[in-house]
């Protein structure tokens, strides 16, 4: 009984292992590499959780998965140091095993899938909480990475998080963004993976001196995985897409209240009950035409 109590006490005193996954972003106008907007917001939530917790209660680390070597002083190196400037001492580069000359040449010519590297490393490190952005700014930008990781690890996935209120080591309490500025409080059992919404608090400015002092360290975590399907994708300049339905991204309590009140006052909606599939499809088609999605 004493041994059991001591093990429970040791587990309770162990720091909460939190991993923030970061990626390379791209400026929408200049096209230059930078820190990704949503990943920076995810790291900001992790830093806020560390700040509001007791000293030593949270152990935070940031990871970036890369299929090739990142040379010091390169554009990729400068972009990743934007995360170090937020207050991190180091950033871990999750890379394939034995990056030799042949593998480096192959990685430059082939499309590399990095999510298996993250799965291998997460299984080795076994953190309690993984936080990332909802969608990348470079590469495919499909937003499937959180889903692939959660499915491979067997962890629950919560999307659209805008705030982490508390974490006691066994459960996480967070706020999830809903349409029209509404919020929903969720309690999730750990370990878990959460993705951050663009309505989360903006990331702090990156400090130049801290970014220069920070260290980028490589950690081999698996074999190089070739993504043959991605190589078959056709890449072309973006074209104008159909208009999306209006979605309010409220960041303040005042904006959220106005959006919720506008929803209550609006009378344009129609509730369908007990209708046939053809009638329901006709109403949906009518709404899409009224909103300008279909012409």
ZAMARGU-4260 file (C-alpha; in steps of 0.2 Angstrom, whole numbers, plus 5000, padded with zeros to 4 digits):
<rodrens>
0) 5000/5000/5000 | 5014/5012/5004 | 5022/5008/4987 | 5006/5012/4978 | 5004/5028/4987
5) 5022/5034/4983 | 5019/5029/4965 | 5003/5039/4964 | 5012/5054/4973 | 5027/5053/4961
10) 5015/5053/4946 | 5005/5068/4953 | 5021/5078/4955 | 5028/5074/4938 | 5027/5089/4926
15) 5014/5089/4912 | 5023/5085/4896 | 5016/5097/4882 | 5022/5097/4864 | 5018/5111/4852
20) 5020/5106/4834 | 5026/5120/4823 | 5029/5121/4804 | 5035/5133/4791 | 5023/5147/4786
25) 5022/5157/4770 | 5018/5176/4769 | 5002/5177/4758 | 5009/5192/4748 | 5028/5191/4747
30) 5029/5172/4748 | 5043/5172/4760 | 5045/5159/4773 | 5039/5164/4791 | 5032/5156/4806
35) 5015/5149/4803 | 5001/5159/4810 | 4990/5145/4818 | 5005/5136/4824 | 5011/5152/4832
40) 4994/5154/4841 | 4995/5136/4847 | 5012/5139/4854 | 5005/5155/4862 | 4992/5144/4871
45) 5005/5132/4877 | 5016/5147/4884 | 5000/5154/4893 | 4997/5137/4901 | 5015/5136/4907
50) 5014/5153/4914 | 4997/5151/4923 | 5003/5134/4931 | 5015/5132/4946 | 5033/5133/4942
55) 5039/5116/4935 | 5022/5109/4933 | 5022/5110/4914 | 5037/5104/4903 | 5035/5112/4886
60) 5044/5108/4870 | 5042/5113/4852 | 5044/5101/4837 | 5046/5103/4819 | 5046/5088/4807
65) 5058/5089/4792 | 5062/5077/4779 | 5078/5085/4775 | 5092/5094/4784 | 5090/5113/4788
70) 5106/5122/4785 | 5111/5136/4798 | 5107/5153/4791 | 5095/5147/4778 | 5077/5154/4775
75) 5070/5139/4784 | 5082/5141/4799 | 5077/5160/4800 | 5058/5156/4799 | 5059/5143/4813
80) 5069/5155/4824 | 5053/5165/4824 | 5046/5152/4836 | 5062/5153/4847 | 5059/5172/4848
85) 5043/5169/4858 | 5053/5163/4873 | 5059/5145/4869 | 5077/5140/4873 | 5077/5126/4860
90) 5067/5119/4846 | 5068/5100/4841 | 5069/5095/4823 | 5062/5078/4820 | 5071/5070/4806
95) 5074/5053/4798 | 5087/5041/4804 | 5104/5043/4796 | 5103/5058/4785 | 5117/5053/4774
100) 5122/5061/4757 | 5111/5049/4747 | 5096/5051/4758 | 5098/5070/4758 | 5099/5070/4739
105) 5083/5058/4738 | 5074/5070/4751 | 5077/5085/4739 | 5070/5075/4724 | 5056/5066/4732
110) 5041/5071/4741 | 5043/5066/4759 | 5029/5062/4771 | 5034/5068/4789 | 5019/5063/4799
115) 5026/5045/4802 | 5041/5053/4810 | 5030/5062/4822 | 5020/5046/4826 | 5036/5037/4830
120) 5043/5051/4841 | 5027/5054/4850 | 5026/5036/4854 | 5044/5037/4861 | 5041/5053/4871
125) 5023/5049/4877 | 5018/5067/4881 | 5001/5070/4889 | 4996/5084/4877 | 5000/5089/4859
130) 4995/5106/4852 | 4996/5111/4834 | 4988/5123/4821 | 4973/5117/4812 | 4980/5119/4794
135) 4998/5122/4787 | 5003/5136/4776 | 5015/5127/4765 | 5015/5109/4757 | 4998/5101/4754
140) 4989/5112/4768 | 4975/5099/4769 | 4973/5100/4788 | 4974/5081/4789 | 4989/5080/4800
145) 4980/5081/4817 | 4968/5068/4811 | 4982/5056/4805 | 4992/5058/4822 | 4976/5055/4832
150) 4971/5040/4823 | 4988/5032/4823 | 4990/5036/4842 | 4973/5031/4847 | 4971/5048/4856
155) 4955/5060/4856 | 4956/5075/4844 | 4948/5091/4848 | 4948/5105/4835 | 4945/5123/4835
160) 4952/5127/4852 | 4954/5145/4857 | 4959/5144/4875 | 4966/5131/4887 | 4959/5135/4904
165) 4966/5122/4915 | 4975/5105/4915 | 4977/5094/4930 | 4987/5080/4922 | 4972/5069/4919
170) 4960/5080/4910 | 4961/5096/4900 | 4948/5110/4901 | 4947/5121/4885 | 4936/5132/4875
175) 4931/5128/4857 | 4926/5140/4844 | 4909/5139/4836 | 4901/5148/4822 | 4895/5166/4825
180) 4907/5169/4839 | 4900/5157/4851 | 4911/5146/4863 | 4909/5129/4871 | 4919/5123/4886
185) 4925/5105/4884 | 4933/5093/4896 | 4945/5080/4888 | 4954/5065/4895 | 4973/5065/4893
190) 4983/5060/4883 | 4975/5071/4869 | 4978/5081/4853 | 4971/5098/4850 | 4971/5109/4835
195) 4970/5128/4837 | 4957/5140/4828 | 4962/5156/4820 | 4951/5165/4833 | 4963/5160/4847
200) 4974/5175/4854 | 4987/5182/4842 | 5005/5176/4845 | 5017/5188/4854 | 5030/5197/4844
205) 5046/5187/4841 | 5061/5194/4850 | 5076/5195/4839 | 5089/5192/4852 | 5080/5177/4859
210) 5078/5170/4842 | 5097/5171/4839 | 5101/5163/4856 | 5089/5149/4854 | 5095/5132/4848
215) 5089/5121/4834 | 5093/5103/4838 | 5090/5088/4827 | 5083/5071/4833 | 5082/5056/4822
220) 5065/5047/4824 | 5062/5034/4810 | 5065/5030/4792 | 5062/5042/4777 | 5044/5039/4770
225) 5041/5043/4752 | 5024/5050/4748 | 5021/5043/4730 | 5003/5050/4730 | 5008/5068/4733
230) 5020/5067/4719 | 5005/5064/4707 | 4996/5080/4712 | 4995/5094/4700 | 5001/5111/4706
235) 4993/5126/4698 | 4990/5144/4702 | 4974/5147/4713 | 4958/5152/4705 | 4943/5161/4711
240) 4932/5150/4721 | 4913/5151/4725 | 4908/5162/4739 | 4908/5154/4756 | 4894/5156/4769
245) 4897/5170/4781 | 4907/5164/4796 | 4910/5177/4810 | 4928/5176/4818 | 4925/5185/4834
250) 4940/5188/4846 | 4932/5198/4860 | 4918/5196/4871 | 4909/5211/4864 | 4910/5204/4846
255) 4904/5187/4852 | 4889/5195/4860 | 4885/5205/4845 | 4886/5190/4834 | 4875/5179/4846
260) 4862/5193/4847 | 4862/5195/4828 | 4858/5176/4826 | 4844/5178/4839 | 4836/5193/4830
265) 4838/5186/4812 | 4822/5177/4805 | 4829/5171/4789 | 4831/5153/4794 | 4819/5139/4791
270) 4817/5123/4801 | 4812/5108/4791 | 4804/5093/4800 | 4796/5078/4793 | 4800/5082/4775
275) 4806/5071/4761 | 4824/5070/4754 | 4818/5079/4738 | 4810/5093/4748 | 4825/5095/4759
280) 4837/5095/4744 | 4827/5108/4736 | 4828/5120/4751 | 4846/5117/4752 | 4848/5121/4734
285) 4838/5137/4736 | 4848/5143/4751 | 4865/5141/4741 | 4858/5151/4727 | 4852/5165/4738
290) 4869/5165/4747 | 4878/5166/4730 | 4887/5150/4732 | 4878/5143/4716 | 4874/5153/4701
</rodrens>
